[in-house]
Amino acid sequence: MPTYLPTIIILSAAALAILLVLYRIYDSRVEQPKKLEDELREGLTDPDGRTYKADVVALEPVRKAAAASSYDGNRVIIVRNFGKIPQKPYTMHDLLGIEIFVDDRIIGRVLRSGPHKMLDDIAPVVNRVTMRLIFDDPADPDFELVLWDPHDNLTARAEGPRAAMNNARKWFYHVEAVLRRTAAAPAPKAPPASAPPPSPPPFMAATAAPVVPPPAATTSAPSPAKKPEGDVLNAPMIPYI
């Protein structure tokens, strides 16, 4: 057995391990975020093909989860376990609030109806940053997204806990503004089902003006006809002598 064969095997294994690490970094750093971004972009596209710009975005490639919100598009897109569970859209009126956690301690909460806790971003040490979105959805009432966890490799593409806190702050104030605006404007109601047009009123025959019979010609009683003057019957009787 050649003496250099073990060295070749060890070097090949090391190269394979390095390639595997590079692939995992590429997949978590480039490929998975790109897929999640495409999924969010698809959710922010209306049936007419118009894609709305997301106001805030949060990606978590390790857990294959993501969230995006667009006020102009009136939708919040949630992705849970990408590839297994389809995305789920919500409207702005379905969004009930947000909670921000740092090391399992809540530092900010804003709800549509309930106690508020303004964001307290003074934690000297940040190890884990999590945000929780609350929806008016009995099936999935909340959505929790880890923005930073040191045990997750390249979680959410954040450059560190402070970058995750900056993203959490953007989400917090975005949701606060959305709740303030949607509280002033009532939720749009679905247009009522179009009722059949009212039936036309029954045909009313035009009432003919009463026909006044023309006044009958008044005929005067015929005057007795005059007998001619030469009629012997009309002559005066002359006594005969």
Buried (B, 14 or more C-beta within 10 A) or exposed (E): EEEEEEEEEEEEEEEEEEEEEEEEEEBBBEEBBEBBBEBBBEBBEEEEEEEBEBBBBBBBBBBBBBBBBBBEBBBBBBBBEBEEEEBBEBBBBBBBBBBBBBEEEEBBBBBBEEEEEEBEBEBEEBEBBBBBBBBEBEEEEEBEBBBBBEEBEBBBBBEEBEBBBBBBBBBBBBBBEBBEEBEEEEEEEEEEEEEEEEEEEEEEEEEEEEEEEEEEEEEEEEEEEEEEEEEEEEEEEEEEE
